[in-house]
Amino acid sequence: MRPPLIAIHRYLFFPSVCLAALATAAPAGETLPGGIVLPDVWPPRTAQWTGEPMPVPYLEHPPEVIPVDVGRQLFVDDFLIESTNMTRAFHQPQYHSASPVLKPETEWEHDEEDGGIAAPYSDGVWYDPQLKKFRMWYRAAERRTCLAESVDGIIWTRPELDVVPGTNIVLTSENRTSQRDSNTVWLDLNETDPAARYKLFEARYARSPFRMALRTSADGVHWSDEKAVSGLAWDRTTAFYNPFRQVWVASVRGHDSQKPEPPHRLRNYFEGSTAAAAVSFKLPTDEVSRGLHPLVDSQPRDLQPWVGADRLDPRHPDPKISQEKPQLYNLDVFPYESLLVGLFTIWQGPTNEVSKELNIPKRNEVFVGYSRDGFHWHRPNRQPFLPVSDDPKAWNAGNVQSAGGGCTVVDDKLRFYCSGRTMQPKPVWSTGLAELRRDGFASMDAPAGGGTLTTRPLRFRGKHLFVNASPGKGELRAELLAVDGKPLEGFGLSDCTPVTGDQVRAPIRWRGGRTLESLAGRPVRIRFQLSQGPLWSFWITDDERGASHGYVAAGGPEFTGSRDLPK
């Protein structure tokens, strides 16, 4: 018997007390690559959502010494900074002039109910180093999943495949009760089983209500039957891999039980050591069918309350709709260099009913957040990262959604693919592309007269210091300091060759060809002096060409794996 919908809603509400059993627990005292030590209970038991910004423990109590051996070190927060007179600026990518780079053109991308659809709904955009191609999985009409390919990431073609001969369809819905909602495709370059190189996490309502299913593939075209199926879930549930802890995480939609109807969308967290384990969360169906409320039910819960929209998120600009409180519609996560980046899709209204009545799309915009421990999110920038357009006929007039994998890295730029929708003159979902400077999420900008930035104590194994900086007509220098702040002999500002111009991978050199090899393993501080312009990042590596050993999101032509490693 199908459980009543109201009971399903109640079961996925966030309770106001901590949830009990989880699938995995972090080893006691687990230390992350950035020096953050996790508590014995992990993920942490969070209380009910309050509508306030999420507290971030590692910013309140950073490690005494921070290892910097993995990846470029970004200035998205104060984690690395001891003192500075420079100002942090946040930056947004710009939509490429070719957008939309993919729009519905074929028969299987159109239907009477949905209009035209050729857009990722998470799904995934990846660079496959074996094929030397960009590949995009996207949603088409009648909830089909299709594959497009590109040599340059801008001009996309639809390969003729054999799943549905003569089309680029890779998955179909067998009937109207077995349909995908959102997918997440992950190219797992560390997988030892060739048949599971591609992983697909499918939020769908086969054997309703919604569940998450795992499929695998050797080629991204021919997908296995379900390898694992979750308990009850909800639409727009997604997944990601956290390489810093080597766990797979399900980002499961939930709701707040303390708010009146309609329920307020939030996120639950569930992790597993394998992709199958990440979709193994179970919720007792018999209790759901009886409509038991989590607040009075003592049975263990797998899903951990995680994060939601808060009071700093912007509301719909239309005064007639602005009474709607923003909600977290989706959260896609990806590793970039030394941290996790979260793409927060924030719903601002209107409801589905009002959207149909006014013939306008729901306003979903993508915002960005950062996590160094994989659970807590720092969201200092509340400007839309991937915004909607003010033009009601634009491809992104409303309902912008992020793509799985996050971004690709091409020619020192980050490329973000996203879907956007317009209702005029008829419903169309298309795919856009936005570009950002590499490491360009945030910069530390020198004031007039120049600025300095001194790091907290750092520890490293490498011997070459690099920066991503834009000193313009000025210059950047760096010096190494002992923990007590005293300059180290031979590594002073006067010994440093200045960096000039705009460089995303500039080596810092000192007189006599000195390297940092003699300082490896010893806590030191770095003081940067910048006469003008922004400093975007720094990193220390054993590679004289500047490979950072960090993670590169969905990859790019420069990389053969998931990390920026020496060639």
C-alpha positions as CSV (number, residue, x, y, z in Angstrom):
1,M,0.0,0.0,0.0
2,R,1.4,3.4,-0.9
3,P,2.0,5.6,2.2
4,P,-0.1,8.8,2.3
5,L,1.9,11.8,1.1
6,I,1.4,13.8,4.3
7,A,3.1,11.0,6.2
8,I,6.0,11.1,3.8
9,H,6.4,14.8,4.4
10,R,6.3,14.4,8.1
11,Y,8.9,11.7,8.1
12,L,11.4,13.8,6.2
13,F,10.9,16.8,8.4
14,F,13.9,18.0,10.5
15,P,13.3,17.2,14.1
16,S,14.2,19.8,16.7
17,V,16.3,17.3,18.6
18,C,19.5,15.5,17.6
19,L,19.1,12.4,15.4
20,A,20.5,9.1,16.5
21,A,22.2,6.4,14.5
22,L,24.2,7.3,11.4
23,A,25.8,4.9,8.9
24,T,29.4,5.8,9.7
25,A,31.3,7.6,12.4
26,A,34.6,9.4,11.9
27,P,37.6,7.7,13.7
28,A,38.3,9.4,17.0
29,G,40.5,12.4,16.4
30,E,40.5,12.1,12.6
31,T,42.8,14.9,11.3
32,L,42.0,16.4,7.9
33,P,44.7,17.5,5.4
34,G,44.3,21.1,6.6
35,G,45.0,20.2,10.2
36,I,41.3,20.3,11.4
37,V,40.7,17.6,14.0
38,L,37.2,16.2,13.9
39,P,35.4,15.4,17.1
40,D,34.8,11.8,18.1
41,V,31.1,12.0,17.0
42,W,30.9,12.8,13.3
43,P,29.0,14.1,11.5
44,P,28.1,16.4,14.4
45,R,24.6,16.1,16.0
46,T,23.0,19.4,15.0
47,A,19.9,20.8,16.5
48,Q,16.9,22.2,14.6
49,W,17.3,24.7,11.9
50,T,16.9,28.2,13.2
51,G,17.2,30.4,10.1
52,E,20.5,31.8,11.4
53,P,23.8,31.4,9.5
54,M,25.6,28.2,10.3
55,P,28.3,28.4,12.9
56,V,31.7,27.2,11.7
57,P,33.9,25.7,14.5
58,Y,37.2,25.6,12.6
59,L,37.0,29.3,12.0
60,E,36.4,30.0,15.7
61,H,39.2,27.6,16.7
62,P,41.7,27.1,13.8
63,P,44.6,24.6,14.3
64,E,47.7,26.0,15.9
65,V,49.7,25.0,12.8
66,I,48.0,24.5,9.5
67,P,49.5,22.0,7.0
68,V,49.4,23.3,3.4
69,D,50.5,20.3,1.4
70,V,47.3,19.8,-0.5
71,G,46.2,22.3,-3.0
72,R,46.1,26.0,-3.6
73,Q,45.2,27.9,-0.5
74,L,42.2,30.2,-1.1
75,F,41.3,33.3,0.9
76,V,37.5,32.6,1.1
77,D,37.7,33.0,4.9
78,D,40.2,33.9,7.6
79,F,41.3,30.4,8.3
80,L,44.8,31.1,7.0
81,I,45.2,34.7,8.0
82,E,46.8,35.9,11.2
83,S,46.7,39.6,10.4
84,T,46.2,41.9,7.4
85,N,45.3,45.4,6.3
86,M,44.0,44.1,3.0
87,T,40.3,43.8,2.1
88,R,38.5,40.7,1.0
89,A,36.5,40.9,-2.2
90,F,34.2,38.3,-3.6
91,H,33.8,37.6,-7.3
92,Q,31.1,36.1,-9.5
93,P,31.6,34.3,-12.8
94,Q,30.4,35.9,-16.0
95,Y,28.0,34.2,-18.4
96,H,29.8,33.2,-21.7
97,S,28.6,35.0,-24.8
98,A,27.8,31.5,-26.3
99,S,25.2,30.8,-23.6
100,P,23.0,28.9,-23.9
101,V,25.6,26.3,-25.1
102,L,22.9,23.6,-25.3
103,K,19.2,24.1,-26.0
104,P,16.4,21.7,-26.9
105,E,16.5,20.9,-30.6
106,T,15.5,17.2,-31.0
107,E,12.1,15.4,-30.9
108,W,13.1,13.6,-27.6
109,E,13.9,17.0,-26.0
110,H,10.3,18.3,-26.4
111,D,6.9,17.2,-25.1
112,E,3.6,18.9,-24.6
113,E,3.7,18.7,-20.8
114,D,7.2,20.0,-20.1
115,G,8.0,22.0,-23.2
116,G,11.6,21.9,-24.4
117,I,14.3,20.5,-22.1
118,A,18.1,20.1,-22.7
119,A,19.7,21.0,-19.4
120,P,21.5,19.4,-16.4
121,Y,19.4,19.0,-13.3
122,S,22.5,18.4,-11.3
123,D,23.4,15.5,-13.7
124,G,27.1,16.2,-14.5
125,V,29.6,18.0,-16.8
126,W,33.0,16.3,-16.7
127,Y,36.2,16.2,-18.7
128,D,37.2,12.6,-19.4
129,P,41.0,12.4,-19.8
130,Q,40.8,9.0,-21.5
131,L,38.5,10.3,-24.2
132,K,39.9,13.8,-24.2
133,K,36.4,15.1,-24.3
134,F,34.0,17.1,-22.2
135,R,30.8,15.2,-21.5
136,M,27.5,16.5,-20.3
137,W,24.7,14.4,-18.9
138,Y,21.4,16.2,-18.9
139,R,17.7,16.0,-18.5
140,A,15.5,15.9,-21.6
141,A,11.7,15.7,-22.1
142,E,9.7,12.9,-20.5
143,R,12.4,12.6,-17.9
144,R,15.0,11.0,-20.2
145,T,18.7,11.3,-19.5
146,C,20.9,12.2,-22.5
147,L,24.6,12.7,-23.2
148,A,26.3,15.5,-25.1
149,E,30.0,15.8,-25.9
150,S,32.4,18.6,-26.8
151,V,36.0,19.0,-27.7
152,D,36.3,22.6,-26.3
153,G,33.5,22.7,-23.8
154,I,31.6,25.4,-25.8
155,I,30.3,23.7,-28.9
156,W,28.4,20.6,-28.0
157,T,27.2,17.7,-30.2
158,R,24.8,14.8,-29.6
159,P,26.4,11.5,-30.4
160,E,24.2,8.8,-32.0
161,L,24.1,6.0,-29.4
162,D,22.6,2.5,-29.4
163,V,20.5,2.7,-26.2
164,V,17.7,4.3,-28.2
165,P,19.1,4.0,-31.7
166,G,19.6,7.2,-33.6
167,T,19.5,9.3,-30.4
168,N,21.8,10.4,-27.6
169,I,19.5,9.0,-24.9
170,V,21.2,6.9,-22.3
171,L,18.3,6.3,-19.8
172,T,14.6,6.4,-20.3
173,S,11.6,6.1,-18.0
174,E,9.8,2.9,-18.5
175,N,6.5,4.3,-17.5
176,R,5.0,7.4,-15.8
177,T,5.4,5.9,-12.3
178,S,9.1,5.2,-12.7
179,Q,10.8,8.5,-13.5
180,R,13.9,10.4,-12.7
181,D,13.9,13.7,-10.9
182,S,17.5,14.9,-10.5
183,N,20.6,12.8,-11.2
184,T,24.2,13.2,-10.1
185,V,26.8,11.7,-12.4
186,W,30.3,11.3,-10.9
187,L,33.4,10.4,-13.0
188,D,35.4,8.4,-10.5
189,L,39.0,8.4,-11.7
190,N,40.1,6.5,-8.6
191,E,37.8,3.5,-9.2
192,T,39.7,0.2,-9.8
193,D,36.7,-1.5,-11.3
194,P,36.4,-0.4,-14.9
195,A,32.7,-1.2,-14.9
196,A,32.1,1.4,-12.2
197,R,34.2,4.2,-13.5
198,Y,31.1,6.4,-13.9
199,K,28.6,6.5,-11.1
200,L,25.0,7.8,-11.3
201,F,23.0,8.7,-8.2
202,E,19.4,8.8,-9.3
203,A,16.6,10.6,-7.3
204,R,13.4,9.0,-8.7
205,Y,10.0,7.8,-7.9
206,A,10.1,4.2,-9.0
207,R,8.3,2.1,-6.4
208,S,7.1,5.4,-5.1
209,P,7.6,7.4,-3.0
210,F,11.0,9.0,-3.9
211,R,14.2,7.1,-3.3
212,M,17.8,7.4,-4.4
213,A,19.3,4.6,-6.6
214,L,22.9,4.0,-7.6
215,R,23.9,2.8,-11.1
216,T,27.4,2.3,-12.6
217,S,28.8,2.4,-16.1
218,A,32.1,1.8,-17.9
219,D,31.4,4.3,-20.6
220,G,28.8,6.7,-19.3
221,V,26.4,5.4,-22.0
222,H,25.3,1.9,-20.9
223,W,24.2,1.9,-17.3
224,S,23.8,-1.0,-14.9
225,D,20.6,-1.9,-13.1
226,E,20.2,-0.5,-9.6
227,K,23.2,-1.4,-7.5
228,A,21.7,0.0,-4.3
229,V,18.5,1.8,-3.4
230,S,17.9,4.0,-0.4
231,G,15.0,4.2,1.9
232,L,12.6,7.1,1.6
233,A,14.0,10.3,0.1
234,W,12.6,13.2,-1.8
235,D,13.0,15.0,-5.1
236,R,16.2,17.0,-5.8
237,T,18.3,14.7,-3.7
238,T,21.9,14.6,-4.9
239,A,25.4,13.2,-3.9
240,F,29.1,13.9,-4.0
241,Y,32.5,12.5,-3.2
242,N,34.6,14.1,-0.4
243,P,38.2,13.1,-1.2
244,F,39.6,14.8,1.9
245,R,37.9,12.1,4.0
246,Q,37.4,9.5,1.2
247,V,33.6,9.3,1.8
248,W,30.6,9.5,-0.4
249,V,27.8,11.8,0.8
250,A,24.1,11.9,0.0
251,S,22.7,15.5,0.1
252,V,19.1,14.5,0.9
253,R,16.2,17.0,0.7
254,G,14.3,17.3,4.0
255,H,11.8,19.7,5.6
256,D,11.5,21.6,8.9
257,S,8.8,20.0,11.2
258,Q,8.5,23.2,13.3
259,K,7.3,25.4,10.4
260,P,3.7,25.6,9.2
261,E,2.7,24.2,5.8
262,P,4.1,24.4,3.2
263,P,7.2,22.7,4.5
264,H,10.4,24.5,4.5
265,R,13.1,22.8,2.3
266,L,16.4,21.9,4.1
267,R,19.2,19.4,3.6
268,N,20.0,16.1,5.4
269,Y,23.4,14.6,5.5
270,F,24.4,10.9,5.1
271,E,27.9,9.5,4.4
272,G,29.3,6.1,3.5
273,S,32.7,4.7,2.7
274,T,31.4,3.5,-0.7
275,A,29.0,4.9,-3.2
276,A,26.5,2.1,-2.4
277,A,26.9,2.8,1.3
278,A,26.0,6.5,0.7
279,V,22.6,5.4,-0.6
280,S,21.9,2.9,2.2
281,F,20.0,5.2,4.5
282,K,16.8,3.5,5.6
283,L,13.6,5.0,7.1
284,P,11.1,2.5,8.6
285,T,8.3,2.4,6.0
286,D,5.8,0.9,8.5
287,E,6.1,3.9,10.8
288,V,5.8,6.3,7.8
289,S,2.6,4.6,6.8
290,R,1.2,5.1,10.3
291,G,2.2,8.8,10.1
292,L,4.3,8.9,13.2
293,H,6.0,12.2,13.9
294,P,9.8,12.2,14.4
295,L,9.5,14.2,17.6
296,V,7.6,11.5,19.4
297,D,9.3,8.5,17.7
298,S,12.3,7.0,19.5
299,Q,13.4,4.8,16.6
300,P,16.9,5.5,15.2
301,R,17.3,7.9,12.3
302,D,19.9,7.6,9.6
303,L,19.7,11.1,8.2
304,Q,21.4,14.0,10.0
305,P,20.0,17.5,9.8
306,W,22.5,19.6,7.9
307,V,21.9,23.1,6.4
308,G,19.2,25.4,5.1
309,A,18.7,28.9,3.8
310,D,19.0,31.6,6.4
311,R,18.0,35.2,7.1
312,L,20.9,36.5,5.0
313,D,19.6,34.9,1.8
314,P,17.9,37.4,-0.5
315,R,14.1,37.3,-1.2
316,H,12.3,37.6,-4.5
317,P,12.6,41.2,-5.8
318,D,8.9,41.3,-6.7
319,P,7.1,42.8,-3.7
320,K,4.1,40.6,-4.4
321,I,6.3,37.5,-3.9
322,S,8.9,38.7,-1.4
323,Q,6.8,37.5,1.5
324,E,8.1,34.0,0.7
325,K,11.1,33.1,2.9
326,P,14.0,31.7,0.9
327,Q,14.6,28.0,1.0
328,L,17.5,25.7,0.1
329,Y,16.3,23.9,-3.0
330,N,19.4,22.0,-3.7
331,L,23.1,21.7,-2.6
332,D,25.7,20.4,-5.1
333,V,29.2,20.0,-3.7
334,F,32.6,19.5,-5.3
335,P,36.3,19.5,-4.2
336,Y,38.4,22.3,-5.5
337,E,42.1,22.6,-4.5
338,S,42.2,22.5,-0.7
339,L,38.5,22.7,0.2
340,L,34.9,21.8,-0.7
341,V,32.8,24.3,-2.6
342,G,29.0,24.2,-2.2
343,L,26.6,25.5,-4.9
344,F,23.5,26.5,-2.9
345,T,20.4,26.7,-5.1
346,I,18.2,29.1,-3.2
347,W,14.4,29.1,-3.9
348,Q,12.8,32.6,-3.6
349,G,9.3,31.8,-4.8
350,P,6.7,31.8,-6.1
351,T,5.0,28.4,-5.4
352,N,4.3,26.0,-8.2
353,E,0.7,27.1,-8.3
354,V,1.5,30.8,-8.5
355,S,4.2,30.1,-11.1
356,K,1.7,28.4,-13.4
357,E,-1.0,31.1,-12.8
358,L,1.4,34.0,-13.7
359,N,3.3,32.0,-16.3
360,I,6.7,32.8,-14.7
361,P,9.4,30.4,-13.6
362,K,10.2,29.8,-10.0
363,R,13.1,32.0,-9.0
364,N,16.0,29.8,-8.1
365,E,19.5,31.3,-8.1
366,V,22.8,29.6,-7.3
367,F,24.9,30.9,-4.4
368,V,28.3,29.7,-3.2
369,G,29.6,28.5,0.1
370,Y,32.8,26.9,1.4
371,S,33.6,24.0,3.8
372,R,37.0,22.8,5.1
373,D,35.6,20.0,7.2
374,G,32.9,18.7,4.9
375,F,29.9,19.6,7.1
376,H,30.0,23.2,8.2
377,W,29.4,25.9,5.6
378,H,30.8,29.4,5.5
379,R,28.7,31.6,3.2
380,P,30.1,35.1,3.4
381,N,29.0,36.1,-0.1
382,R,25.2,36.5,-0.6
383,Q,25.4,37.9,-4.1
384,P,24.1,35.4,-6.7
385,F,26.9,33.3,-8.0
386,L,24.9,32.1,-11.0
387,P,22.0,34.6,-11.2
388,V,18.7,34.8,-13.1
389,S,18.2,37.4,-15.8
390,D,15.9,40.4,-15.6
391,D,14.8,39.7,-19.1
392,P,11.7,37.4,-19.0
393,K,12.6,36.0,-22.4
394,A,16.3,35.2,-21.5
395,W,17.4,31.6,-21.4
396,N,18.0,32.1,-17.6
397,A,14.9,34.1,-16.8
398,G,14.4,31.9,-13.7
399,N,15.1,28.6,-12.0
400,V,18.9,28.4,-12.5
401,Q,20.3,25.1,-11.3
402,S,23.9,23.9,-10.9
403,A,25.6,20.9,-12.6
404,G,27.1,17.9,-10.9
405,G,30.9,18.0,-10.7
406,G,30.8,21.8,-10.0
407,C,33.1,23.2,-12.6
408,T,35.8,22.3,-15.1
409,V,39.3,23.9,-15.2
410,V,40.3,25.2,-18.6
411,D,43.1,27.7,-19.6
412,D,43.3,29.1,-16.0
413,K,39.6,29.6,-15.9
414,L,36.8,27.8,-14.0
415,R,33.8,26.9,-16.1
416,F,30.5,26.5,-14.4
417,Y,27.6,24.9,-16.4
418,C,24.1,25.4,-15.3
419,S,20.5,25.1,-16.4
420,G,18.1,28.0,-16.8
421,R,14.5,28.4,-17.7
422,T,12.2,30.7,-19.5
423,M,8.4,30.6,-19.8
424,Q,8.1,33.0,-22.7
425,P,6.8,32.4,-25.2
426,K,6.8,28.7,-24.0
427,P,8.6,26.7,-21.4
428,V,12.2,26.0,-22.3
429,W,15.1,24.6,-20.3
430,S,18.6,25.3,-21.7
431,T,22.2,25.0,-20.5
432,G,24.4,28.0,-19.9
433,L,28.1,28.5,-19.2
434,A,29.8,31.0,-16.8
435,E,33.5,31.6,-16.4
436,L,35.6,32.6,-13.4
437,R,39.3,33.2,-13.0
438,R,41.1,30.2,-11.5
439,D,40.9,30.5,-7.7
440,G,38.7,33.5,-8.4
441,F,36.1,33.0,-5.7
442,A,37.7,35.7,-3.4
443,S,40.7,37.9,-3.4
444,M,42.6,39.9,-0.8
445,D,43.0,43.4,-2.3
446,A,45.7,45.9,-1.3
447,P,44.6,49.3,-0.1
448,A,46.1,52.5,-1.5
449,G,49.7,52.7,-0.5
450,G,50.0,48.9,-0.4
451,G,49.1,46.1,1.9
452,T,50.5,43.2,3.9
453,L,49.0,39.8,4.9
454,T,50.6,37.5,7.4
455,T,49.5,33.9,7.7
456,R,49.0,31.8,10.7
457,P,51.8,29.2,11.4
458,L,52.1,26.8,8.5
459,R,53.8,23.5,7.9
460,F,54.7,22.0,4.6
461,R,56.8,19.4,2.8
462,G,57.3,21.2,-0.5
463,K,60.1,23.6,-1.5
464,H,58.5,26.0,-4.0
465,L,56.1,28.8,-3.2
466,F,53.7,30.0,-5.8
467,V,51.0,32.7,-5.9
468,N,48.0,33.7,-8.0
469,A,48.2,37.5,-8.0
470,S,47.4,40.6,-10.1
471,P,49.7,43.4,-8.8
472,G,49.0,45.4,-12.0
473,K,51.8,48.0,-12.4
474,G,52.9,47.3,-8.8
475,E,54.6,44.3,-7.3
476,L,54.2,41.5,-4.8
477,R,57.0,40.2,-2.5
478,A,57.0,37.5,0.2
479,E,59.1,36.8,3.2
480,L,59.3,33.8,5.6
481,L,59.0,34.4,9.3
482,A,59.6,32.3,12.4
483,V,56.5,31.6,14.5
484,D,57.5,34.5,16.7
485,G,57.3,36.8,13.7
486,K,61.1,37.3,13.1
487,P,62.2,37.2,9.5
488,L,64.2,34.1,8.5
489,E,67.7,34.8,7.1
490,G,67.8,34.7,3.3
491,F,64.0,34.8,3.0
492,G,63.3,38.5,3.7
493,L,61.5,41.0,1.5
494,S,64.8,42.4,0.3
495,D,65.9,38.9,-0.8
496,C,62.7,38.3,-2.8
497,T,62.4,38.9,-6.6
498,P,59.2,40.9,-7.1
499,V,56.2,39.4,-8.9
500,T,54.7,41.7,-11.5
501,G,51.8,41.6,-14.0
502,D,48.8,39.3,-13.9
503,Q,49.9,35.7,-13.1
504,V,47.8,32.7,-12.0
505,R,51.0,30.6,-11.3
506,A,53.8,32.8,-10.3
507,P,56.9,31.4,-8.5
508,I,58.3,33.3,-5.6
509,R,62.1,33.4,-5.8
510,W,64.7,34.5,-3.3
511,R,68.3,35.6,-3.9
512,G,70.7,32.8,-4.6
513,G,68.0,30.4,-5.8
514,R,67.0,29.5,-2.3
515,T,64.1,27.1,-2.0
516,L,62.0,26.2,1.1
517,E,63.5,22.8,1.4
518,S,65.5,23.7,4.5
519,L,62.2,24.8,6.2
520,A,60.1,21.7,5.4
521,G,58.4,20.4,8.5
522,R,59.1,23.5,10.5
523,P,56.3,25.9,11.5
524,V,56.7,29.2,9.7
525,R,54.6,32.2,8.7
526,I,54.4,33.8,5.3
527,R,54.1,37.6,5.0
528,F,53.0,38.9,1.6
529,Q,53.5,42.5,0.7
530,L,51.5,43.8,-2.2
531,S,51.8,47.4,-3.5
532,Q,48.5,47.2,-5.4
533,G,45.9,44.8,-6.8
534,P,44.5,41.4,-5.6
535,L,46.2,38.3,-4.2
536,W,44.0,35.3,-5.0
537,S,45.9,32.3,-3.5
538,F,49.2,30.8,-2.6
539,W,50.5,27.2,-2.4
540,I,53.7,25.3,-1.6
541,T,54.7,22.3,-3.7
542,D,57.6,20.1,-4.5
543,D,57.0,20.7,-8.3
544,E,59.0,23.5,-9.7
545,R,56.3,24.0,-12.4
546,G,53.7,24.7,-9.8
547,A,51.5,21.6,-9.7
548,S,49.5,22.1,-6.5
549,H,48.5,18.5,-5.6
550,G,45.0,19.9,-5.1
551,Y,41.7,18.7,-6.5
552,V,40.4,20.1,-9.8
553,A,36.6,19.6,-9.5
554,A,35.3,18.0,-12.8
555,G,38.8,18.1,-14.4
556,G,40.1,19.7,-17.6
557,P,42.5,19.1,-20.5
558,E,45.5,19.9,-18.4
559,F,44.9,17.0,-16.0
560,T,45.0,13.2,-16.2
561,G,43.2,12.6,-12.9
562,S,41.2,14.3,-10.2
563,R,44.2,16.3,-8.9
564,D,46.8,18.8,-10.2
565,L,49.8,16.6,-10.1
566,P,53.3,17.0,-11.6
567,K,53.6,15.9,-15.2
